Amino acid sequence: MDTFLHASDLVNTAAMAPSFNWNNQPELPSFNNSTNPVQQIINWGQGIIVVIGIIGILFAAGKMAIGKFGRSDLAADGVGGLVWTIMGISLMLVAIPVITTLAGVGGGGQ
């Protein structure tokens, strides 16, 4: 039985090991004309999507906080808005690699 527990721990540890490299330091595009203009527009669009997403999540959280004070319909509306906001942001951010692939633009600051 101990062998199964050790194997389970090994699988869990391997699953949690990061095997990806995300760029988690956002940067505004520069205006020195060294980047592709299509990539620059896509970078600005991605930044705008993130800002709109943050505003949407804060708006939904505000509805849920107000709903806590006796307006349960508003809290339920906030939860629904949060789900739709996260789904919309996810779809928009997934569309960016598709657009860069179809446009033939090197994405990810390459």
Summary of the structure (lengths in Angstrom):
residues: 110
radius of gyration: 20.6
end to end distance: 49.1
largest distance: 63.2
contacts: 235
relative contact order: 0.11
helix: 71%
strand: 0%
